[in-house]
């Protein structure tokens, strides 16, 4: 047995032994469990009666007794309830610290146990967790823990994966050891840190020459069946920890390259705030706003693992649409699906913030929802008003001809809405049900929801909470993910739903902006529209998700749109393959064979085939289905499974997610011309890949691709 193998086995044996000892100690009841809860409740009831009848001077001591008993019950509830240490996965991090002559082992988990020789601490609360997140093995540290300063050295720092009470993975500076069957295998050099709540896969490191070149999809390594994130609290780096634990609970803006952990940091910050001040940051008084439904379902599963139960996760459209229907029940519920792009862009353009505010300010009106609707109907149909507003606040953004087209659409729209609001039949019409036909045709655009909500805020006041007797809707903290694809109008509506401290975490990357009709590509302008100029942007510069060749390819695609030259990449990988074909049939045949081979070698891998548009994606899905590719799914509305298999969709659907392998379909000159929009979309598609990226072309390749 080699010296390295001895080292491997000694690390694994040490961690398995520690886990067995901890699980044995966890069988002992914590001291809180010995408390007679019924007797304490009886005593508290007695104290309540005494407090009512006590003299003024006697009350303080009685209140102190009452609070002490309440704390005992609270501690028992935490120890025995959902905040108890889970023996099946009691911790995820292990440190051995030396302070002077004293050496101690500390374990980080999601709950605290410090009895019977246990030293498991909650990462969100225990000051010692700062040492874990800010230092590497071998580092010396100096920390101020309130009333005392502590200096020492980190002798051991490891992260572990424990599943159903069994040690499955040990990650240490000496290597990464993964259980395979009854034995253990040391993986290549280092397992990359898993980053981003947007993640989908648990990947394995590849050496640059792992495949020996050639066009072979796959690595041959083993994958987990479940593609949801494993324990991610252990993988936070120093810069991310500083953002999560910042004392300032107000506006925090996190910008980062693709796969740098923006969503992870945002979610952990929400969990950290909740743990530090449970009364203010109650789960039901916070909300996470996400780009799409797939990420909504994913984060809804992640938050409970972070100790946050009951925080809603919503897409903006779902949230805004629900409130609009509640505040304006008299409006039609139907929405148009054929709104011209120019109308969508105008309704969500930052100029609408100024136009709406100026109109309400100078126009008297009742403080009612009906008045807000009248304001909306007038503003978006008054050509003169809109032209003046564009000339004053957004010169050159829209031509007069475009504004004519926009108001042509909105006037028709408002005629239908007006018929809905006043469906009295026209006396000249012979058919008695003609008005009913018009009524059924009435519709709104999805982009009208934020306009109506903003007008309600300006005209009436704060949006009311559901079922609270008109009390205002006030979130103590909001997380907005992929914020670059929300308009300033939409974000301003959200901002005015926070309490007086305006506590928000905005996470995004303008290089990943994909909606041409909405969103923003300049942070400074965005802050100016929101009225929060001078806000600092915290930038995460280490790309953990994708390999160096993938990041290099993606940055080439961005060209002069790349915002930061100092990006670091956590790991190497195989080259990006650009595969030319003469027609789609030839490409389909090649992909079908490659995907069947991959399914045999790596049954747990997940693959995304991403096209520029849904029609191309559907064509490839149908062709691969006919070719007999199994576990194949066409994604229409973000129904991603986060499990092994092949999912075919358009690039926009996959935004914010990641996959083991990605194939970009038909990256031709027609699909991806040399435009800013095409550059950003191709960049988003490329950076969905964790291990390996293929790019297929049909006919003339896109000019955005590297040459040679």
N, C-alpha and C positions, 0 to 999 in steps of 0.2 A: 504494500500500500504506500503510495507516494505521500510526501509531506503535505501537499495541497489537499489530498483526499482526507488525511487525518484532520486538517483544519476544517474542512467541510463538515465532517462528521462530528467534530467537537462542538461546533456552533449549533448544529441541528440538535445534537443530544442535550446541550445545555438548555436550549429553548423548550424542548419537549419536557425535560425534567422540571423546569420552572412552571410550565403550564399544569403539569400533573399536581405539583405541590399547591398551586393556587386553587385549582378546582377542589382539592381536598379541604383546604381552609374555607372555601366558600360554603361548604356544607354546614359549617357552624353558623348558628343564628347570630345576626348582629345584635349588639346591646339593645338597640331600639326595639327589637322584636320582643324583648322580655317585659316591655312596658305594659301595664294593665290599662289599656285604652279606655275601657268602660269606667274604671275608677277615676281616671283623669277627667273624663267628660262630666262625671258626677261632681267632682270637685270644682270644675269650671262653672257648672251651673250654680253651685252654691256661692261661688265668688261673685257671679253676676248679681245675685240677690243682695249680697253684702255691699257691693259697689253702689247699688241703687239707694240703699239706706244709710251708707256711711257718711260721716262728716267730711267736709272739704279736705281736712288735713290727713284723713285716713285713706283717701282714695288712691294717691300715688302708689303706696306700697301694695295695695290690693290689685291695682292694675298691673304692676310688675309681676306679681304672682300669676295673674291670669295669662299674661303674655308668655311667661316662662313655660307654663303648661301647654300653651298653644304651640310653642316652638317644639316641644317634645313630641306632640302628636304629628306635627308637620314633618319632623325628622323621621318618625316611624313610617309615615305615608310614603316619603321618598325612598326609604330603604326597602320597603316591602312592595311598593307599587311599580309603576312603569319605569321609574328612574332607578330601580335596583340593578345591580351588576348581573348581567346575563351569563350564566356559567357556560353556555354554548359558544359564546364569543366575548369573553370578559374584557379583552383589551386589544389594542392594535399596535402599541408602541412600547418599547422597553429601553430604559436608560439605566446605566450604572454610573453613579456620581461619586466623586471623591472630594470631600471638603475637609482639608487638614488630614487627620488620621482616620476620619470617619468615611466609610464606604457604604452606600445604600443603593438598592435597586428600586426603581420607580417604574410603574406601568401606567400607560395612558389609555383610557377607555371613554365610555359615554356616561359613566356613573362612578361614584366614589365609595370605596370601602377601605377603612383604615384600622379595622379591628382584627384580632386573632392573627397578627403578624402580616396581614395584607397591606399593600401600599399601592392601591389602584386609585388613580385620580381622574376626575372629569377634565378633559382637555379644554373645555370652554371656561372653566372656573379656576382651576388650581394655578397659582402663580408659577409653579415649577414647570408647567407646560411651555412657558416661554423659552426655557433652556432647550427643550426638545426641538422646537421649531426654528430657533435662531442659531443653533450650533451643530457642528458635525462631530463625529467620534474623534477624540483626541484634542478637541478645542478646550481652551480655558475660558471660564466665564466669570463675570461679575454682575450680579443682579441685585436690584433694590426691591425687597419684598416688604414695602411699607415701613415697618419699624426696625428693619434690620437689613444689613448688606451681607450678601452671601457670595463667596468666591470659591471656585473649585475647578475640577476638570471632568469632562465627559469621557469616562473610560470605555463605555459601550453605548452605542446608539443603533437600534435595530427596529425595523417595522416587521410585523408578522401578520399572516393571514390565518385566521382560525375559523373553521367552519364545523358546526355541529360538534363542538368540543374537541376537534382534532386539529393539530398544527398542519397547515397545508403549504405555507410559504414562509420563508425567512429571508429578509433582505438586509444585508449588512455590507459595510465597505469591502469586506473580504469576498463577497459574491452574493448571488441570489440563488437560493436553494428551493426547489419546487418538488412537492411530493408527486410521485408518479407510481400509481399502484401501491405496492407495499414498500417501495424504496424511495430514494431521493435522487434528484438530478440537479447538478449545478448548471445554471443557464449561462449563456455567453456574457462574460464580463459584468454587465449590469442590466437589471430590468428597468426600462424607462419609467419615470414617474407618470402615473395616470393623472390627466388633468382635464378640467372642464366639466361642469355639470351637464354639458351638451354631449358628453361622451357615450359611446356605445360598446366599445370593445376593450378587452384586457389583452394587451398584445405582448409579443415576445421579441426580444432584441434579435436583429439580424446583423451579421458581419457584411461588409461591403461585397465580399466575393462569395457570399453564402450559396448563391445559385450558379456561380460560374458563368454568368452572363446568359444570353439567350432569352427567348420569350417564353418563359415558364411562369405561370401564375401560382403563387403559393410558396410557403416556406418549409412545409413538412413538420412544423412544430405543433404541439398540442394546444387546443383552445378550450376555454370554458364554454359550457352549453349556454349559460346565462350571460348575455352580453351587457346587462346592466352593470353599472360601476360597482366594484368591490369597495371595501372600506377606503374612503378617500381622505379622511381626516388625518391619516398618518403621512400623507404625501405632500402636505403643504410646505412650500419653501419659505425662506426667511422674508423675502419681499412680499409674498402673499400674506404671510402672518401679520406683518406690519399693517396692511390694509384692513385685515379682518378685525384686529384688536385696537384700531385707532380709537382714541378717547372721544373724538369729535363724532357725535351721533347725527350730524346734519347731512348735507349733500356730499356724497362720495362718488367720484366718477372714475371708472376703471376702463381704460383702453388697453387693448393688447392684441398681439398678432394672433392669427388663427391657431387654436390649440394651446394657448398660453395659460388657460385656467381662469378666464374672466368669470364664467358662470360659477365655477367652484368657489371662488373668492366671494362672490356676491351672496351665494347661499350660506356659506359659513359665516359671513358677516351678520346675516339675518339671525342665524342660530346663536351667534355670540351675543348680540344685543338682547335677544330674548332671555338668555341665561343670566346675563348681568343685571337685568332689570325686568323681572317677569311681570310686574304690575304695569309698567308703561308699555313694554313691547309684548303684550299678550298676543298669542298666535292668531286669534280671531280679529285682531286690530292691525294685522300686517297683511300684505298681499304681494305675490310674485306675478309680474306680467311678462309673458313670453311671446315669442314669435309665432309658434305654431302649435297644433294640437299634439303632435308627437312629443315635443319637448315638455308640454304641459303634463302629459301622462307620466313622462319620465321623472320630472322634478317632483311630482306628487308622491312618487315612491321614495325619492331621495330624502326629502325633508323629515319624515318620521325617523329615518336612520340618524339624522342629526339632532334628534331630540325635540323636534318641532312638530306638534300635532295640531291640526285644525287650521293651518294657514292656507287660505285659498290660492290656487294657482290658476290664472286665467289668461287666455289670449285677449288682446285689446278689443277685438271685435265682439267677442262674447260678452265681456264686461260692459262695454259701452252700449251695446245693443240691448242688454237686459235692463240697464238703468233708463235708457231712452223709452223703452216700452212701458216701464213703470211710471215715468213722469209725464209721458205724452200718450196715454192709452187711446186717445181719440184719433191719432194718426194711423195711416195704413201700416200694416205689418209687412206687406210684400216689399221685397227689394229687387231692384233692377240688376240684371246680370249682363247688360250690354252697354253700360255707361262708357262713352268715349274716353280714351285716355287723357285727352286734354281737359275734360271736365273733372275727372278724378284729380289730376295734378293741380288744377286751380283750387278746388275745394280744400285740399290739404296743404296748399302753399302757405308759407309763413305770412304772406301779405294778408291772408284772411284774419289772422289775429289782430292786426292793426285796424282793418276795415270794420270788423265786428265791434271792437272796443270803441272806436271813434263814433260809430253810428249810435250805439247805446248811450254813450256819454252825452251826445247832443240832441237825442230824440227822446222826449218825455214818453212814458208809458207805464202801464200797470205792472206791478210786481207779481206776475202770474205766468204759468206755463203757456197759456194761450197767447200772451203778449210775446213771449220768446219765439213762438211759432210764427207769429205775424212778422216779427223782426227778420227771421230767417227767410221767409217767403219774399219779403221786400228786397232784402240786401242782394240775394243771389240772382235776382231778375232785373235789377236796375242797372242798365248798361252804363249810364252816365256816372253813377256812383262808383261802379267798379273801375271804370277807366281812370277816374280821378284818383282812386286809391292806389292803383297800379303805378300810375305816373308819379305819385308822391313817395310811395314806400318801396316799390320794386320796379323801377324804370327798366324797360327792356325785357322783363320776364315774360310778358305776353304781348303779342301784337294786337292791333285793333281788330284785324280779321279773326284772330283766335278768340278774342272776347266776344265778337259777334256770334261765333259758333257756340261758345259756352252758354251765352244767354239764350240762344235759340233752343238749346237743350233744356235749360232750367225753366224757361217760360212754359214749355210744353209740360215739363214735370209738375210745375206748380198748378197748372190748369187741372191736371189729374188729381192732385192733392186737394185742390179747392172743391172739386166735385165730390170728393170723399167727405170733406168736412160739411158740405151743404148739398146733399144729394137730391134736392128738389127737382122734379122732372121739368123739362123744357115744354111749355104749352104747345110749341110748334111741332113737337115730336109725336107721331102717331102711336108708336110702340110704348105702352105704359112701363115696360121694364127696361127701357133704354138707359135710364139713369143708373139702374142696378149694374148694367154691363160696364159702364164707365167706372162705377164704384169698385168693381172687381179688378179693373185694370190699374187702379191707383198704386203708386209705388214710391219708395225712397231709394236713394243710393246709400251704400254702406258708409260713404264718406260724409253723409249728412249727420250721422250720430254724434261725432265729436263737435260739429258745428252747433247742433241743437243743445248739447250739454254745456258748451262754452257760453252760449247765449243765455241759458238758464242761470249759470253762475253770475254772469254780468247783470242780468235784469232782475233776477229773483234773489240770488244769494247761493250759499253752499248747497250742494246736492244733498238731499235728505237720505238718511240711512233707512233701510227697509225695516218696518215694524218697530220704529223707535219714536213714535209720536212726533214725527217731524224733526227729530234731532239731526244735526248735520252729520254727513258721512265723513269721518275723520280717521285716516289711517295713521298709526304711529310710525310705521316704516313701510316703504315701498321699494321693491326690487324690480327694475325694468331691464330685461335682458334684450340683447340685439337692438338697442335703442336707436341705432343709426337708421333703421327702417321704419321708425315711427316719425310722424311729422311733429314739428314744434307745437302745433295746435293740439295734437293728441296728448303730448307730454304735459302741456300746460294744464289741460283738464285734470290729469292725474295729480299734478303738483298741487293744485288748489283743493285736492281732497285729502291732503295731509294736515296734521295738526300744526300748531304755531311754530314748531321747530323745523318744519320742512325736511324731515329725515327721509332721505332717499339714497339708494345705490343704483347708479346708472352704469350698465356694462355694455360695451359695444366696440366696433372697429369699423371706421368709415371705409376701409379697404374692402370690407365684405358687404357693402351696401348693394342690394340687388333690386330694389323697387324703384323703377324709374319715375313713377308718379308720386312718390312720397319719400319721406326721410330726409337725410342731409348728408353732406360729404365734407363739411367744415365745422369743427368743434366750436371755434370762436364765434362764428355766425350763429350757430345753434344756441349757445349761451346768451348771445345778444337778444335773440328772439324771445327767450324765456325770461329775460330781465335779470340774469344772474351772471353778469360779466365779472371776469376776474377769477372764476372758478378754476381750480387746478385740476389737471388730468393726471391720474396715476397710471403709468404705462408699464405693462408686463412684457418683457422682451425675450423671454425664453420660450421657445416653441417645443412643447413636450409631445404633442400628439403625433405629428408627422416626422418622417425621416429627413435627413439633410438633403438628399436628392429631390424629394418632393417639395420642400420649402424653397430650394434653389429654383426649381421649375416654376413654382407659383409666383415667386418674386420677379422672375423674368417676364412672366405673363403680365404682371402689373405695370412693368415699365416705369415711366415717370410718375405713376400714381402711387408707387411704393412710398410709404411715409417715414420709414425708419430704417437706416442702414445698419444699425447695431444689433440686429436680431441674432440671438444665440439659438442653436439647435441642439437638443439633448442627445441625439443619437444618429448614427449612420444608417445606411440601408442600401438596397439594390437600386440601380439606375431607373429612372422613369423611361418606359418604353413608348416610343411613338410608332404606331403600326399603320402603314398605309395600305388601303384597299381600293380596288377600282369600283366596287359596288357594294351595296348593303348585304346582298346574298352571300358574297365571299366572306365578308366580315362576320355575318351570323354563323356560318359554318365553322369558322375558326373559333369564335367565342363559345359555341356549344361544346366543342370538343374540349377546350381548355377548362370550362366550368365543370364538365363531367369528371375530368381528371382531378380537379381540385376537390370536388365533393368526396372522392375516394380517399385522397390523401389527408384532407383536413375537414372532416365532417362537421366540426364545430365552427368553421370560419363563416363570416358573413361578408357578402359582396354587394356593392351598389353599382348598378349600371346607370349612368346619368346622362341624359340627353338635354339639349338646349330647350326643347319644347315637348309637350305631352304627346303630340302625334308621333314623333320619332320614337319616343320611349315605348308607346303602345305597339308600334310596328315591331320593334326588337323583342318585346315581351312575347308577342304572338308567334314570332319566328322561333324563338328559343323554346317555347312551349311545344311547338310542332316537332322540334328537334329532340324532344324527350328530356330536356333539362328539368330535374326534379327540385322540389322546394323553391319554386319560382313564384314570384308575386309581383303584380303591377300595382304601384302605389298611386292612388288618385288624390286622396285627401289626408296625407300624412299618417296612414295606418301602419306605420313601421312597427315591426314586431320585436326588435332588439334581440332576435335569436338568429341561429345559424340559417343560412340559405342565401338566395339571390333575390334582390329587390330592384326593380326597374322603375325609374321615374325621371322627372325633369329636375334639373339642378336646384331650382328654387325650392322644391319640396324638401330637399335634403339639407337645407340651410340649418346650421346650428347642431348638426348631428355628425357622427363619425362611424367609420366602418373599417373592417380589417383591410379589405381590398376595394379599390374603386377603378372602374373602367369608364372613361369619358367617351361617349359615343359621338361619332361624326363631327369631329372638331375641324370642320371645313371652313373655307373662306366665307361661304354664304351664311353659315350658322354663327360664326364668331369673327365678324369683320373688325377692323382696327378702330374700335370706338371705346370710350371709357366704360360704357355699360358692359360691353362684351368682355373687356379685360377683368372687371370686377367679378362677373358671373363665372368666368373660367377659373379665376383664382379661388373662388368659393368652392367650386366643384373639385379642384385638385386637392385642396386642404381638408377634404372630408376623409382622405385616406390615411390610415395609421401605418401600414406596412409597405404597401406597394401600389403604384399608380400606372395604369395603362392609358394611352391616348390613341384612339382610332381615328383615321381620317378617310373620307370618301372623296375621290377626285382631288381638287386643289386644296391643300392644307390651309388652315387659318394663318394669316400673317403674324399672329401673336405667338406662334410656336417657335422654339429655338431651331436654328438652321444647322444641319450637319450633325 
